[in-house]
């Protein structure tokens, strides 16, 4: 049988087949490369998170001292120039406190109080604030899909996610543009879940924030979630907006991804696991100011940082409490044993040398079954929480705190 000569069409077909095969052969390597890049990025963010968490703990102790001594000057020197100066100190301290909480949120080391929420409700409650924040030069459109399942998250943190994404989009559109926020329900199978950052297959609630900015190049997208990375001019951004979003979303079990092309705009997609549990009611309101006085009740205050222990003792005395102080757990047990009267509340730091606050609380409640316990910490997650979730029976006052916040927490405890 005579062989048919090989023509140009056959050569083209052979070339195309080889190209297809080469692509198929390279596909596993390409996928492996993507997976390795994603793992390296995750490890880099985790390392940055560990550093941020440690720094935030020490800074929160310092800020608690600065804020409350400034508050004493404001209250005792009302109407004097010293009070006005102290208010400026307090304002700077509060900004520092906001930054440390953003660092903890990025590091997934912030303590959260999650509950089942309707994402559409959160969006509607924050929508007016968003419109004021982004300005009249930007058109905001919201599209909430009906019948969304609930998600389990911290309401305040979800509001922060929406605000951060909206403000970030606003800053990327100085000449104006369109900002669209929409929600939907999505079902991910195993293949799509893996492509979304190794999520588990299942049902998710999607939050998408899209804008008409100039877009981001890939090298910016790769670093967008890193803390303090910003393309804004000096003084116009901290570089913590998207880092905070990343921390909040991943702590809630979700993922966040950026899609952007230069000249076409940017879309940021958040996926949060859906739950069948119905949304819960708003937590109880704080007590009235008139109910905050201690009326002579006794507090055992345990804090290993001397300056913070001293300023907290002054806050408690000014609030009408009797105060016993100790620098650590063993000293607190000695003070409690020597005290013949009642001890109404144990107010203890969480992370202390020798004996952790949880260990001290367990020992104290065994010795004095009626005692209430209130923890205070700037970095409590490793000791008090499971995956950053505060147990329902644990009361925690996060540092830095004001006198009003301290007295309110004591009344609630």
Secondary structure, 3 states (H helix, E strand, C coil): CCCCCCCHHHHHHHHHHHHHHHHHHHHHHHHHHHHHHHHHHHHHHHHHHHHHHHHHHHHHHHHHHHHHHHHHHHHHCCCCHHHHHHHHHHHHHHHHHHHHHHHHHHCCCCCECCEEECHHHHHHHHHHHHHHHHCCCEEEEEECCCCCCEEEECHHHHHHHHHHHHHHHHHHCCCCEEEEEEEEEEEECHHHHHHCCCCCCEEEEEEEEEECCCCCCHHHHHHCCCCCCCCCCCCCCCCCHHHHHHHHHHHCCCEEEEEEECCCEEEEEEEEEEECCCCCCCCCCCCCHHHCCCCCCEEEEECCCHHHHHHHHHHHHHCCCEEEEECCHHHHHHHHHHCCCCCCEEEEECCCCCCCHHHHHHHHHHHCCCCEEEEEECCCHHHHEECCEECCCCCEEECCCCHHHHHHHHHHC
